Amino acid sequence: MNYSDLKGKVAVVNGASRGIGEAIARGLAASGARLVLTSRSQEGVQEVADSITGAGGEAVAKACHAGNLDDIQGLLEYVRESFGRLDILINNAATNPFYGPAAGLTPEAFDKTVQVNLKGPYFLSSAAIPLMIESGGGSIVNVSSIAALNPLPGQAVYGMTKAGLISLTKAFAKEYGQQGIRVNAILPGVVKTRFAAALTEDPRVQKWISKLPVPRAGQPEDMVAGVLYLVSDQAAYTTGTTLVMDGGATLG
């Protein structure tokens, strides 16, 4: 499928220093988008931006803590001043500082998970929408998780925030569709990243994965084509939806 209609569009990808975010960033760059890549660490995301630029793409790096409202506002001011428009936002940054029994979760871990996984996407989308409207419309893709549909043991609050992200997706799609904003979400299954190492290295999870219709963990690159479709003009009639990309895990 040809995604050349992304040529010249300005895209912000947060959580882009590695894993799914990095893979999405590289896919957008290969399709011609001009990228602003963010992560908490400037060093990590700068390496990805330099790699994309070295391969002939266009990318700049900008440190931004996904749950910090001042950082979010500063990011959007930078995009406005540097590019004058915004067409695509990928809300990918996430955290999961606690992996264990739900009743053992500390208030500090609860607050951190909600801050990054839910508060961040809410206010980053809120800050992006005015510039998208000025740009003639835009597309937001939220990276949720199949944990939103069926939380795995040890991930109670993570699953809760990812379920909230689906609700956020639908709410923003309803409210801003007539202003040219489409909002969708992808729901990855277990994807082999450093972020998900606690899962992919768990023998019980590995045994479960081996019995899936697609009997392997996903790779970050498996998520890219779905995102490219959702942000492209070929998905012009698609909004408020969730695209499950899980190797069949949610089939039961």
N, C-alpha and C positions, 0 to 999 in steps of 0.2 A: 504494500500500500504506500502511496506517495504522500509524504507530509510536507511537500515543498511550500504549502501555504503558510508555514511557520516562519518563512524567511523574513528577517527583519523585525519580527515581533519581539517585544521585550518581556523576559520571563524572570521572575524571582523564584529561586528554589532554596528553601531553608532546610537545614540539616543535610547539606550537600557535601560534606567533607569525606563521606564514605558510604558504603552500603547502598541501600535503595536510592537515597537522595543523589549520590554521585552518579549512579547508573542513569537515573532520569535526566540529570543535567547533561550527561554526555549524549543521550538520545536527542534531547532538545537542540543541543549545539549542532549535532549532525544533520538536523532538519532545518538549520538556518536561523534559529532563534538567537537573540542577543541576551546574554545571561548575567544576572546578578546573583552570585552564590553566597549563601550565608551559613555560618555555624557559630557556635560559641567561641571557637578558637580561630583567630585570623590565620595562624600558621597552617592549620590543616586544610582550610578551604582555599587558601591561596595556592597551595600545591595543586589542587584540582583545577582551579582557574588557569594557572600557568600551563598545565598539561593540555587543556582544551585549546588555549590560545596557540600553543606550539603546534597543534594539529590542524590549525587553520580556522578554528572557531573564534567566537568573540565572547569573552567572559571576564568579569571582574569579581573580586572577592570583597566581602564586607562583613566584619564580625557583627553578630547580632544574637544576643541571648533570646531564645524563642519565647521565654516567659516574662521578659522584662519590657514593660510598656514604653519606657524611655528609649530603649534600643529599637523597638518596633517603629516608633515615631521617627527616630533618626534615620532608620533604613528607608522609609518611604520618602522622607525629605531628600535623601540622597538620590533615590530613583527619579524623583521629579526634576531635580536640578541637573542630573547627569544625562537623562534620557528623554525627559519631557512626556513620557507616556508609560503605561503598563498594560500588558495584554494577558499575561499568564502568571498565576501564582500557584506554586506547589507547596502545600503545608505538609512537610514530611518530618520535621524535627520531633523527636519523642524521647521519653525517658521511662525507665522502669527500675527504680532504685531498690525495689524490694521484690524478692522472689521467695515466697513462703506462705504459710497459713494466713488466711484472711484476718483472723483475730489477732495475729501477731504484728500487724502493720502499725508503725509508729505514726503519730500525727505529722511529724516532719516529712516522712516519706510520702504520706498522703498528699500533703500540700504541694510538694515538689512535683509529683506526678500530675496533679490537676493543673498546676501552673504551666507546665510545658506542653502537656498533651491536649489541653482543652482551652484554657485561658489564652494561651499564645495564639493558636489558630483563630480563635474568635476575634481577638483584637487586631491581628495581622490582616485578616480578611476585612475587618471594619475599616482599617486604615487604607487598604488597597482599593476598596470599591470606588471612592470618589475619583481617584486618578483613572481607574478603568472606565468609568462613565465618561470622563472628559476625553478619553482615548477612543470612544465609540463603542465600547463594550469590552468584555474580557471573559476569561475562563479560569475558574479556581478548581483545583483538584486537591482533596484532602486525603492523606494516606491514613486510613483507618486500619482495621485488622479483623480477621475472623474471630478474634477474641471478643469483639463487640457482639457477636451472635451467640457464642458459646465459650465463655471464659474457661481457660485451662486452669487446673489447680495451681495455686501459687501466684495467680495474676488477677486477683479480684479487682483492685483499684485500676490497674492498667486496662482491663476489659471494660470497666465502667466508663473510663474516659474515652475509650475508642467507640463505645456505644453513643456517648454524648456527641462525638464528632460526626456520626451519621445523622443525628438529629440536627446538628448545626448545619450540615450540608443541605438538608431538606428545607430548613427554615430560610437560609440565605437564598436558595434557589427560588423559593416562592416570593420572597420579598423584592428581589432585585432582577428577576427575569425580564420584566418589561423595560428595564433600563439597560438591557443588553448583556447582562452578566449570567453566565451559566456556571453552576456549581455542582460538582460530582465528587464521588469518592471511590477509591479502590480499597479492597479488603484483601491484603496479602495473607497467605497462610504462613506456615513456618518457613522462613527464608534464611538461608545460611549467611549470616552477617555476624560481625563482632557483637552487635547489640543483642542478638538472639542466641549467643553462645550457650547461655544457661539452658536453653531448650535443646538446641541441636546437638549438644554434647551429653544430654541426659539419655542413658540407655533405654529408659521406658519410652521416651518420646521417639527415639530412633526406631524402636520396635513398632510403634504406632505408624510412623511415616512409611515403613516398609510395606504396610498393608493398604496404603492409599491407592486409588485408581492410577495415579501417577506416583509410583513408589519411590519418591526422593524428596528431599528438601528443595524448596525453590532457590533460585539464584536471583540476585538483584536485577540482572538483565531480563529475567522473565517478566518483570513488572513494567518494562519500558513501553512496549507496543500499546498496551491498554491506556497508558497516560497520554501517549502521543495522539491516539485516536480521540480521547476525551477533550483535549485542548485544541484539536484541529477543527477547521470549518466543516469537515466531514461529519462531525458530531453536533452540527448546528441545531438539531432538534432533540438533543439529549441533555437533560438537566435534572438535578435532584435524584439521580440514580446512584446505585452502588454496584461496582464491578468486582465480583469475587474472583480472586486469582490464587487458588489454594491447592491445586492438584487433586481436587475432589474431596478434600478433608471434610467439608460441611455436608457431604452427601449422607454421612452416618455410617 
